[in-house]
Amino acid sequence: MNDSPISRSTLLDQHLGSATDVSHVEVRRISISPFTVGGAHTHNGPVFGVIESGSATFQIGQGDETILRAGDVFYEPADVVISKFDTADEAVVFLGYFLLGEGAAPEITFCQ
């Protein structure tokens, strides 16, 4: 029996590879309005996130679509196409954790 008032659960354990050079992390709160198509995009570094409120349809490349809801975590690998981060009838607010190399700023590049 566990009588501890503290509970810990691992929500995501993501391997980043040995080539990852992270010198700092930038955390952003990002809000996306309802009925927004985010557009296919890439980031210059790995991005982790947690949905605070609302929901979004999330897809990496041609993988399965997932509906992210409040409390869900997600991972966007560096330089990999994020095909969807779209909202439907409600907005989404999430915290994005951008892992960055020395002197780098978070960048998003939209695909053609």
N, C-alpha and C positions, 0 to 999 in steps of 0.2 A: 504494500500500500504506500502511496506517495502522499505525504502530508505537506509537501512544499506548497507555498502560496504562489510559486512561480512556475509557469509552464513554458517550455520551449519546443517549437516545431520547426523543422527545416522545410522551407517552402520551395527552395530551388538550390541545387548544388551544381553549378555550371563550370566545367573545365574550360579554361581560357587558352591553354597551350603555353609552351615554354617561350614562345616568341613575343608574348605580351609585355610591353614596356609601359607601365603605368606610373606616372609621377604625381598625378592628382586626380581628384574626382569632383565634377561639378554636378550639383543637384538642382534640378529645375522643377517647378510645378507648372504643368502644361494643361491648358483647357482647350477643348475642341468643341465647337458648337454642334447642335443636332444636324443631321443630314449633311455631314461633311465627308467627302471622299478625300482621304489623306494623300493618295497618290503613291505610286511605287517610288521607293527611295532607298538610299544607303546612308550610313554614317561612317565617319572616319575613325571611329573607335567603338568598342563594345558599349552597349547601352542596356542597363537593367531598369526595370520599372515596376511600380505597384499602382494599381488602380485605386483611387480614393473614392470616387463616386461615378455613377453612370456606367456605360458599357461601350465596347468597341469590338468590331470584327477585326481579328488579327491574323495575318498570314505571312509566312516566310517563304519566299520563292514560290514554287508550285505545291508546297506542302498543304496540309489540311488547314482549313479555316477554323479558328477558335473564337468563341465569344468570351471576352474578358469582362469581368464584373468586379465590383468593389471588393478589395482584398486580394484579388488575383495578382500574381507576379508574372513578369515576362522578360525575355532576353532577346535582344537584337544584336547578332554578331556584326563585327566591323566588316565593311565592304561586301555585305551580302544583301541582296534585294529584299526589302520588306514590301511585299506586294500590296498588303492592305493594313491600314489602321484607320478604319472607317466607323463613323457613328451612324445610327439610325434615328429613332425618334427621341433620343435623349442625348444630352451632352456627356462628355467624359472629362474627368479631371484625374491626372495621374502625376506621380513623382517620377522623374527620369533621372537616373544616375549615370552620368557620362564619364567613362574611364578614359583618361587622356595622358598622352606622353608629355614630356617636358616642353613647355611653351606652346602646346597645342590648345586650340579652342574647339568646342563642339561644332561639327559641320554636318549639314544634311544636303545631299545631292539628289535631286529628283530625276528619275529615269525618263527617257524619251518614250 
